[in-house]
Amino acid sequence: MTGGAANIGRASAQLLARHGARVVIGDIDADGAEETIALITGEGGTASFVETDVTEEAAIKNLVDTAAEQLGGLDVGFFNAGLQRSGAVTEFAADEWDALFRVNPRHCFLGAKHITPHLQDAGGSIVFTASLAAIKGGPGMTAYSASKGAIVGFGKALSAELAPHNIRVNTICPGWIDTPFNQPAIEFMGGRESQESTVRQVVPLGRQGNPDEIASGVLFLASKASSYMTGQILVIDGGVA
């Protein structure tokens, strides 16, 4: 998996490990990843770390190949690394737009490209993390929404391509989740108080979610519990969409 050093990735890695998965984390944040591993191993689980810059194809290939070698094969790929940037379209820098696309959809493409040969013999599950922003945009979110929307489109097409190999591809779309990842959006909205006020108004459940609530969806999509499900978007957003 990518992006396991914190937030949704950490919660998902822990939950997957609790259910018997042996987890290999690829992340650029070595300290955070080691903290995740310590939490997993402290509960009796198995986890390891491969330092991975998801903007580099060679690094993603190394992550996948190393994981396959360590585990003796692969059943699931969870591509969760993400970058958040916010700003008005008239003021948004082109290099920031490019950065969002280098991390968000491009790393999902590279992950799928390199994990598919490891999954083809026995089938498996690929899970991408997109966002509610992929299907319901908002002010200041044009670039981020575009980058996450690309993941949704890619996942839909890839699911059709890989179905003959019994490889399922699904995408999870979290809504407002209370993690530091959303700080750029919070700042654009005028700060934490303003953001929380907006959440209370627009989210039917009246609150932000937490990473554990998204991890449950990841476990479902990764596991045999969703064995007849592919090409789908699982939205966990408190009722917004």
C-alpha positions as CSV (number, residue, x, y, z in Angstrom):
1,M,0.0,0.0,0.0
2,T,1.0,3.6,-0.5
3,G,0.4,6.5,1.9
4,G,0.4,4.4,5.1
5,A,2.4,6.7,7.3
6,A,-0.6,8.6,8.7
7,N,-4.3,9.4,8.6
8,I,-6.6,7.1,6.5
9,G,-3.6,5.1,5.3
10,R,-2.4,4.3,8.9
11,A,-5.9,3.4,10.1
12,S,-6.4,1.2,7.1
13,A,-3.1,-0.5,7.5
14,Q,-3.9,-1.3,11.1
15,L,-7.4,-2.6,10.4
16,L,-6.1,-4.8,7.5
17,A,-3.4,-6.2,9.7
18,R,-6.0,-6.9,12.5
19,H,-7.9,-9.0,9.9
20,G,-4.8,-11.0,9.0
21,A,-3.2,-9.1,6.2
22,R,0.6,-8.8,6.0
23,V,1.1,-5.2,5.2
24,V,3.9,-3.5,3.2
25,I,3.9,0.3,3.4
26,G,5.4,2.5,0.8
27,D,5.7,6.1,1.8
28,I,8.1,9.0,1.7
29,D,7.6,9.6,5.4
30,A,9.9,7.0,7.0
31,D,9.3,8.1,10.6
32,G,5.5,8.1,10.1
33,A,5.6,4.7,8.4
34,E,7.7,3.2,11.2
35,E,5.2,4.5,13.8
36,T,2.4,2.7,11.8
37,I,4.5,-0.5,11.8
38,A,5.1,-0.2,15.5
39,L,1.3,0.1,16.1
40,I,0.7,-3.0,13.9
41,T,3.4,-5.1,15.4
42,G,2.4,-4.1,18.9
43,E,-1.0,-5.7,18.2
44,G,0.7,-8.9,16.9
45,G,0.4,-8.0,13.2
46,T,3.0,-8.1,10.4
47,A,4.1,-5.0,8.6
48,S,7.2,-3.7,6.8
49,F,8.3,-0.5,5.1
50,V,9.8,0.4,1.7
51,E,10.7,4.0,1.3
52,T,8.8,5.2,-1.7
53,D,8.5,8.5,-3.6
54,V,5.3,7.9,-5.5
55,T,6.2,10.4,-8.2
56,E,8.9,8.0,-9.3
57,E,7.9,5.0,-11.4
58,A,11.0,3.1,-10.4
59,A,10.2,3.6,-6.7
60,I,6.6,2.3,-7.1
61,K,7.9,-0.7,-9.1
62,N,10.4,-1.4,-6.4
63,L,7.7,-1.2,-3.7
64,V,5.5,-3.7,-5.6
65,D,8.3,-6.1,-6.4
66,T,9.7,-6.0,-2.9
67,A,6.3,-6.6,-1.4
68,A,5.7,-9.6,-3.7
69,E,9.1,-11.0,-2.8
70,Q,8.7,-10.5,1.0
71,L,5.2,-12.0,1.0
72,G,5.5,-14.6,-1.6
73,G,2.9,-13.0,-3.8
74,L,0.2,-10.3,-3.6
75,D,-3.5,-10.3,-3.2
76,V,-4.3,-6.6,-2.7
77,G,-3.0,-3.3,-3.8
78,F,-4.2,-0.2,-1.9
79,F,-3.0,3.0,-3.6
80,N,-3.8,5.8,-1.1
81,A,-1.0,8.4,-1.3
82,G,-2.4,11.8,-1.9
83,L,-1.7,15.5,-2.2
84,Q,-4.0,18.3,-1.3
85,R,-3.9,21.9,-2.7
86,S,-6.6,24.5,-2.7
87,G,-7.0,27.9,-4.4
88,A,-9.1,29.9,-6.7
89,V,-8.7,28.9,-10.4
90,T,-7.5,32.4,-11.4
91,E,-4.7,32.2,-8.9
92,F,-3.8,28.6,-9.0
93,A,-0.2,27.9,-10.3
94,A,0.2,25.5,-13.1
95,D,3.1,23.7,-11.3
96,E,0.7,23.1,-8.3
97,W,-1.8,21.6,-10.8
98,D,0.9,19.4,-12.2
99,A,2.0,18.3,-8.7
100,L,-1.5,17.1,-7.8
101,F,-1.6,15.0,-11.0
102,R,1.8,13.6,-10.4
103,V,0.8,12.3,-7.0
104,N,-2.9,11.6,-7.2
105,P,-3.9,9.8,-10.4
106,R,-0.4,9.1,-11.8
107,H,0.7,7.1,-8.8
108,C,-2.5,5.0,-9.0
109,F,-1.8,4.3,-12.7
110,L,1.8,3.3,-11.9
111,G,0.7,1.2,-9.0
112,A,-1.8,-0.7,-11.1
113,K,0.6,-1.1,-13.9
114,H,3.2,-2.8,-11.8
115,I,0.9,-4.8,-9.4
116,T,-1.3,-6.3,-12.1
117,P,1.3,-8.9,-13.3
118,H,1.5,-10.1,-9.7
119,L,-2.2,-10.5,-9.3
120,Q,-3.1,-12.0,-12.7
121,D,-2.6,-15.7,-11.7
122,A,-4.8,-15.7,-8.7
123,G,-7.0,-12.6,-9.1
124,G,-7.0,-10.0,-6.4
125,S,-8.3,-6.6,-5.5
126,I,-7.0,-3.1,-6.3
127,V,-8.3,-0.2,-4.2
128,F,-7.8,3.5,-5.0
129,T,-8.4,6.4,-2.7
130,A,-10.1,9.3,-4.5
131,S,-12.4,11.8,-2.7
132,L,-15.9,13.2,-2.4
133,A,-14.3,16.1,-4.4
134,A,-14.1,13.8,-7.4
135,I,-17.9,13.8,-7.7
136,K,-19.0,16.9,-5.9
137,G,-16.6,19.9,-6.2
138,G,-16.6,23.2,-4.5
139,P,-14.9,26.6,-4.5
140,G,-11.1,26.4,-4.3
141,M,-11.2,22.7,-5.2
142,T,-11.0,22.7,-9.0
143,A,-7.5,21.3,-9.3
144,Y,-7.9,18.8,-6.5
145,S,-11.3,17.7,-7.8
146,A,-9.9,17.2,-11.3
147,S,-7.0,15.1,-10.0
148,K,-9.3,12.9,-7.9
149,G,-11.9,12.7,-10.6
150,A,-9.2,11.2,-12.9
151,I,-8.7,8.4,-10.3
152,V,-12.4,7.6,-10.5
153,G,-12.4,7.5,-14.3
154,F,-9.2,5.4,-14.4
155,G,-10.6,2.9,-11.9
156,K,-13.8,2.5,-13.9
157,A,-11.9,1.7,-17.1
158,L,-9.3,-0.4,-15.4
159,S,-12.0,-2.6,-13.8
160,A,-13.3,-3.5,-17.3
161,E,-9.8,-4.2,-18.5
162,L,-8.8,-6.5,-15.6
163,A,-12.1,-8.3,-15.0
164,P,-11.2,-11.2,-17.3
165,H,-8.2,-11.8,-15.0
166,N,-10.6,-11.9,-11.9
167,I,-8.9,-8.7,-10.6
168,R,-11.4,-6.3,-9.0
169,V,-10.9,-2.5,-9.0
170,N,-12.8,-0.2,-6.8
171,T,-12.4,3.4,-5.6
172,I,-13.2,4.8,-2.2
173,C,-14.3,8.4,-1.9
174,P,-14.1,9.9,1.6
175,G,-15.9,13.1,2.5
176,W,-14.7,15.5,5.1
177,I,-12.3,13.4,7.3
178,D,-10.8,15.1,10.3
179,T,-7.0,14.8,9.5
180,P,-4.2,17.3,8.9
181,F,-4.4,16.3,5.2
182,N,-7.2,18.8,4.7
183,Q,-5.3,21.8,6.1
184,P,-4.9,23.5,2.7
185,A,-8.7,23.4,2.2
186,I,-9.3,24.6,5.8
187,E,-7.0,27.6,5.2
188,F,-8.8,28.4,1.9
189,M,-12.1,28.3,3.8
190,G,-10.9,30.8,6.4
191,G,-9.7,28.6,9.2
192,R,-10.9,25.7,11.3
193,E,-13.9,27.4,12.8
194,S,-15.3,28.4,9.4
195,Q,-14.6,24.9,8.1
196,E,-16.4,23.2,11.0
197,S,-19.4,25.5,10.6
198,T,-19.6,24.6,6.9
199,V,-19.4,20.9,7.7
200,R,-22.3,21.2,10.2
201,Q,-24.4,22.9,7.5
202,V,-23.6,20.7,4.5
203,V,-23.1,17.2,6.0
204,P,-26.4,15.6,6.9
205,L,-24.7,13.7,9.8
206,G,-23.4,17.1,11.1
207,R,-19.8,16.2,11.6
208,Q,-16.6,15.1,10.0
209,G,-15.6,11.5,9.7
210,N,-12.6,9.9,11.2
211,P,-9.9,7.7,9.5
212,D,-11.3,4.5,11.1
213,E,-14.6,5.0,9.4
214,I,-12.9,5.1,6.0
215,A,-10.6,2.1,6.9
216,S,-13.7,-0.1,7.3
217,G,-14.6,0.7,3.7
218,V,-11.1,-0.1,2.6
219,L,-11.2,-3.5,4.3
220,F,-14.5,-4.3,2.6
221,L,-13.2,-3.5,-0.8
222,A,-10.0,-5.4,-0.3
223,S,-11.6,-8.5,1.1
224,K,-13.8,-11.3,-0.2
225,A,-16.7,-9.6,1.3
226,S,-16.9,-7.5,-1.9
227,S,-16.2,-10.4,-4.2
228,Y,-19.0,-9.5,-6.7
229,M,-18.1,-5.8,-6.8
230,T,-15.8,-4.1,-9.3
231,G,-15.7,-0.7,-11.1
232,Q,-17.6,0.9,-8.2
233,I,-17.2,4.1,-6.2
234,L,-17.7,3.7,-2.4
235,V,-18.7,7.1,-1.0
236,I,-18.3,7.5,2.7
237,D,-19.2,11.2,3.4
238,G,-21.9,11.5,6.0
239,G,-24.6,11.8,3.4
240,V,-23.4,14.7,1.3
241,A,-23.4,13.1,-2.2
